[in-house]
Amino acid sequence: MPQSSAQVTAAEISRIAGVTRATVSNWRRRHEDFPAPSGGTDSSPLYDLEAVRAWLASRGHASAATPSEELRTTLRLHAQSGGGTSEDLLLLVLATAGRSPEELTAATRLPDADLVARAQRDAADAADAVPAAGPVDAVRFGTGDADVLRALYACVRDEGGQAALAVLAERELEDSAASGAYQTPVPLADLLAGLVPGSPARVLDPACGSGTLLAAAARRGARELYGQDMLPVQARRSAVSLMLTAPEAAVTVRVGDSLRADAFPGLVADAVLCTPPYGIRDWGHDELAYDPRWAYGVPARAESELAWVQHALAHLAPGGHAALLLPPAMAGRASGRRVRAELVRSGALRAVIALPVGAAVPLHVGLQIWVLQRPEPGGPERKSVLFVDTAAEASSSAAGAAAGRGGTASSGRTRGASRSASLDWPGVTARALGAWRAFAESPDAFEGEPGVAHAVGVVDLLDDVVDLTPARLVRASRSEVDPAELSAEVDATRQNLVKAAKSLARAAGHEDWSAAGAAAREWRTATASDLARGGALTLLRTLPEGARGRAEGGSGEPQEARAVLTGSDISRGSGPTGDPAELRSDTAPVIAVGDVLVRAVASVDGSMARVAGEEDAGALLGLHVHLFRPDPKRLDAWFLAGFLGAEENIAGASTGSTVLTVSPGRLRVPLLPLEEQRRYGEAFRHVHELRAEAQQATRLAEETARLLSGGLTGGQLLPSREAAKGRGQGGDSSH
């Protein structure tokens, strides 16, 4: 028999109520009226969801889950009754994203039968816009879908269509057992789009995934967006997402394998952006052996990436550009040598840009961007290829930004995703785009930057290997560094290191604390949601694209006038570095001095929270940052930041599998008198200063060592004779 209600575990009850799992265990032991298990086992009992919610409501425990968490939970726990499919729900997101909050609220209050009828009408209106894997049937919801429909309407109303879309796609990807589907980080997508000169009107992504690259192209003015993906869920998600974020563009997305079954065989695009799948051996090598796309040579079976490169070139208009994200191994594999040689010889390959490790999945590999241009008949001869190594300077530049504040330079890392978010994307983007634009404007006059960017002649590349690895080719340019200039740079950096070490010693000398006694201190706590309801603080956020209304504290002015503070800025300890164009709405709150800023993605490395200072004031709040604005008469800012950013607090308020997302309302704060809060706040401020000084000293030590090592191995610096004498007299003389 079907269950009368969904069933939840004790862990899920803790998330719904915004409490710890230990609290739920205490409820079970101490309250006789706590709902009895309705399923599961003795060690892992399950509880009736409606009974649990009724019990919580009777004790004044409002749900602490965000609308997207409610939708995720409802989807996961809902007992299907032969009703609507995930595709129908995607249609419903598209249809409802443009509705007013009042309309969506009214829909959530309808009786089940009326809600189902309303949802069927809404979804049917958008049925022709979303690609389907097979024949399209009529949208069909059942009364058993009412809970899911209410949660979806509420999620779209409060968090926007993109939030609801992400939850649905996440669920369907799990159900389909699909693997290798990862979203391209937005800063990386913007970099790829920025490498295409001008504002191309017609853009193709033949492996579009969730549509991130096409969305980046739309932000740069593209008006015709074409995408194809072999996973139906990704194709549908991409179509809906692009229609929400770029309503003025013509969106065409198809399902299928672009190499084997090109959905746009006659399309001539101004630009192609793509992050193709890597390492695929069964890509169609045998059946496509005589395909006309292989103008630069038939790719070997192990070289699927070179097939994607030529597929992109085949779709370009003469002179059009393509930017592809590719694995580093293809730059030097022997099986791809002939195709690489022809790409270089013909002038189709214009640049190879190495990215830092962690820029995108797979996070342990430093990926590369290949910039290509389809040769024009009778066009200019291309005598060189640009190579840029952004990875060489990434870590020191990220820490350099932190040094301005004394902040941390470590890369945040939570199940993978936050490592990318913690990179110095503004620095990586500036180096890559700066070098590429200077080279594209005048290749013959391009001087490059030693150790970072170097233009290599075509003749020099066409050897027996045709190795196109940027690190190797850029390293060769380091011999151009002037010895006197490098020596002066080493000396200046070393002096800064000595000053930083003294500052660190002073910060470490602070001893304003004592042991609590025989046992750790305990205190009553309240959730941030409870404190907000009581007026002790205001919780602000930037509404995602597709949400309706304006967030409290929104600037209401052109965003180009303000910088944006991002989650990676908090992790690195830098000032606001985000691009206001990425917000694409007027809902971003303006940061004020004393605001407490918490990253929205949990991380085991880097700072999770900080108090806004003068350098942050006036900046816009980024999408992945929570802002807590305390009432200074009731809450001390540093006290609040210290407890909100505590590792255990963040862990208890985080949900997700691949990415741990922090639910701000579930973070807990001790209830202490203001005077005692200020004592804790002063201690947390000293901890912040200690961490900042330690990170700055570490950064300068690494930078000094890097400069010395590079100078010694590059021939610009010579070891002193006194050092050799000292080692000979008292050092290790072993061979």
Rosetta blueprint (number, residue, H / E / L):
1 M L
2 P L
3 Q L
4 S L
5 S L
6 A L
7 Q E
8 V E
9 T L
10 A H
11 A H
12 E H
13 I H
14 S H
15 R H
16 I H
17 A H
18 G L
19 V L
20 T L
21 R H
22 A H
23 T H
24 V H
25 S H
26 N H
27 W H
28 R H
29 R H
30 R H
31 H L
32 E L
33 D L
34 F L
35 P L
36 A L
37 P L
38 S L
39 G E
40 G E
41 T L
42 D L
43 S L
44 S L
45 P E
46 L E
47 Y E
48 D E
49 L H
50 E H
51 A H
52 V H
53 R H
54 A H
55 W H
56 L H
57 A H
58 S H
59 R L
60 G L
61 H L
62 A L
63 S L
64 A L
65 A L
66 T L
67 P H
68 S H
69 E H
70 E H
71 L H
72 R H
73 T H
74 T H
75 L H
76 R H
77 L H
78 H L
79 A L
80 Q L
81 S L
82 G L
83 G L
84 G L
85 T L
86 S H
87 E H
88 D H
89 L H
90 L H
91 L H
92 L H
93 V H
94 L H
95 A H
96 T H
97 A L
98 G L
99 R L
100 S L
101 P H
102 E H
103 E H
104 L H
105 T H
106 A H
107 A H
108 T H
109 R L
110 L L
111 P L
112 D H
113 A H
114 D H
115 L H
116 V H
117 A H
118 R H
119 A H
120 Q H
121 R H
122 D H
123 A H
124 A H
125 D H
126 A L
127 A H
128 D H
129 A H
130 V L
131 P L
132 A L
133 A L
134 G L
135 P L
136 V L
137 D L
138 A L
139 V L
140 R L
141 F L
142 G L
143 T H
144 G H
145 D H
146 A H
147 D H
148 V H
149 L H
150 R H
151 A H
152 L H
153 Y H
154 A H
155 C H
156 V H
157 R H
158 D H
159 E H
160 G L
161 G H
162 Q H
163 A H
164 A H
165 L H
166 A H
167 V H
168 L H
169 A H
170 E H
171 R H
172 E H
173 L H
174 E H
175 D H
176 S L
177 A L
178 A L
179 S L
180 G L
181 A L
182 Y L
183 Q L
184 T L
185 P L
186 V H
187 P H
188 L H
189 A H
190 D H
191 L H
192 L H
193 A H
194 G H
195 L L
196 V L
197 P L
198 G L
199 S L
200 P L
201 A L
202 R E
203 V E
204 L E
205 D E
206 P L
207 A L
208 C L
209 G L
210 S L
211 G L
212 T H
213 L H
214 L H
215 A H
216 A H
217 A H
218 A H
219 R H
220 R L
221 G L
222 A L
223 R L
224 E E
225 L E
226 Y E
227 G E
228 Q E
229 D E
230 M L
231 L L
232 P H
233 V H
234 Q H
235 A H
236 R H
237 R H
238 S H
239 A H
240 V H
241 S H
242 L H
243 M H
244 L H
245 T H
246 A L
247 P L
248 E L
249 A L
250 A E
251 V E
252 T E
253 V E
254 R E
255 V E
256 G L
257 D L
258 S L
259 L L
260 R L
261 A L
262 D L
263 A L
264 F L
265 P L
266 G L
267 L L
268 V L
269 A E
270 D E
271 A E
272 V E
273 L E
274 C E
275 T L
276 P L
277 P L
278 Y L
279 G L
280 I L
281 R L
282 D L
283 W L
284 G L
285 H L
286 D L
287 E L
288 L L
289 A L
290 Y L
291 D L
292 P L
293 R L
294 W L
295 A L
296 Y L
297 G L
298 V L
299 P L
300 A L
301 R L
302 A L
303 E L
304 S H
305 E H
306 L H
307 A H
308 W H
309 V H
310 Q H
311 H H
312 A H
313 L H
314 A H
315 H L
316 L E
317 A E
318 P E
319 G E
320 G E
321 H E
322 A E
323 A E
324 L E
325 L E
326 L E
327 P L
328 P H
329 A H
330 M H
331 A H
332 G L
333 R L
334 A H
335 S H
336 G H
337 R H
338 R H
339 V H
340 R H
341 A H
342 E H
343 L H
344 V H
345 R H
346 S H
347 G L
348 A L
349 L E
350 R E
351 A E
352 V E
353 I E
354 A E
355 L L
356 P L
357 V L
358 G L
359 A L
360 A L
361 V L
362 P L
363 L L
364 H L
365 V L
366 G L
367 L L
368 Q E
369 I E
370 W E
371 V E
372 L E
373 Q E
374 R L
375 P L
376 E L
377 P L
378 G L
379 G L
380 P L
381 E L
382 R L
383 K L
384 S E
385 V E
386 L E
387 F E
388 V E
389 D E
390 T L
391 A H
392 A H
393 E H
394 A H
395 S H
396 S H
397 S H
398 A H
399 A H
400 G H
401 A H
402 A H
403 A H
404 G L
405 R L
406 G L
407 G L
408 T L
409 A L
410 S L
411 S L
412 G L
413 R L
414 T L
415 R L
416 G L
417 A H
418 S H
419 R H
420 S H
421 A H
422 S L
423 L L
424 D L
425 W H
426 P H
427 G H
428 V H
429 T H
430 A H
431 R H
432 A H
433 L H
434 G H
435 A H
436 W H
437 R H
438 A H
439 F H
440 A H
441 E H
442 S L
443 P H
444 D H
445 A H
446 F L
447 E L
448 G L
449 E E
450 P L
451 G L
452 V L
453 A E
454 H E
455 A E
456 V E
457 G E
458 V H
459 V H
460 D H
461 L H
462 L L
463 D L
464 D L
465 V L
466 V L
467 D L
468 L L
469 T L
470 P H
471 A H
472 R H
473 L H
474 V H
475 R H
476 A H
477 S H
478 R H
479 S H
480 E H
481 V L
482 D L
483 P H
484 A H
485 E H
486 L H
487 S H
488 A H
489 E H
490 V H
491 D H
492 A H
493 T H
494 R H
495 Q H
496 N H
497 L H
498 V H
499 K H
500 A H
501 A H
502 K H
503 S H
504 L H
505 A H
506 R H
507 A H
508 A H
509 G L
510 H L
511 E L
512 D L
513 W L
514 S L
515 A L
516 A L
517 G L
518 A L
519 A L
520 A L
521 R L
522 E L
523 W L
524 R L
525 T E
526 A E
527 T E
528 A H
529 S H
530 D H
531 L H
532 A H
533 R H
534 G L
535 G L
536 A L
537 L E
538 T E
539 L E
540 L E
541 R L
542 T L
543 L L
544 P L
545 E L
546 G L
547 A L
548 R L
549 G L
550 R L
551 A L
552 E L
553 G L
554 G E
555 S L
556 G L
557 E L
558 P L
559 Q H
560 E H
561 A H
562 R L
563 A L
564 V E
565 L E
566 T L
567 G H
568 S H
569 D H
570 I H
571 S H
572 R H
573 G L
574 S L
575 G L
576 P L
577 T L
578 G E
579 D L
580 P H
581 A H
582 E H
583 L L
584 R L
585 S L
586 D L
587 T L
588 A L
589 P E
590 V E
591 I L
592 A L
593 V L
594 G L
595 D L
596 V E
597 L E
598 V E
599 R E
600 A L
601 V E
602 A L
603 S L
604 V L
605 D L
606 G L
607 S L
608 M L
609 A E
610 R E
611 V E
612 A L
613 G L
614 E L
615 E L
616 D L
617 A L
618 G L
619 A L
620 L E
621 L E
622 G L
623 L L
624 H L
625 V E
626 H E
627 L E
628 F E
629 R E
630 P E
631 D L
632 P L
633 K L
634 R L
635 L L
636 D L
637 A H
638 W H
639 F H
640 L H
641 A H
642 G H
643 F H
644 L H
645 G L
646 A L
647 E H
648 E H
649 N H
650 I H
651 A H
652 G H
653 A L
654 S E
655 T E
656 G L
657 S L
658 T L
659 V L
660 L L
661 T E
662 V E
663 S L
664 P H
665 G H
666 R H
667 L L
668 R E
669 V E
670 P E
671 L L
672 L L
673 P L
674 L H
675 E H
676 E H
677 Q H
678 R H
679 R H
680 Y H
681 G H
682 E H
683 A H
684 F H
685 R H
686 H H
687 V H
688 H H
689 E H
690 L H
691 R H
692 A H
693 E H
694 A H
695 Q H
696 Q H
697 A H
698 T H
699 R H
700 L H
701 A H
702 E H
703 E H
704 T H
705 A H
706 R H
707 L H
708 L H
709 S H
710 G H
711 G H
712 L H
713 T H
714 G H
715 G L
716 Q L
717 L L
718 L L
719 P L
720 S L
721 R H
722 E H
723 A H
724 A H
725 K H
726 G H
727 R H
728 G H
729 Q H
730 G H
731 G L
732 D L
733 S L
734 S L
735 H L
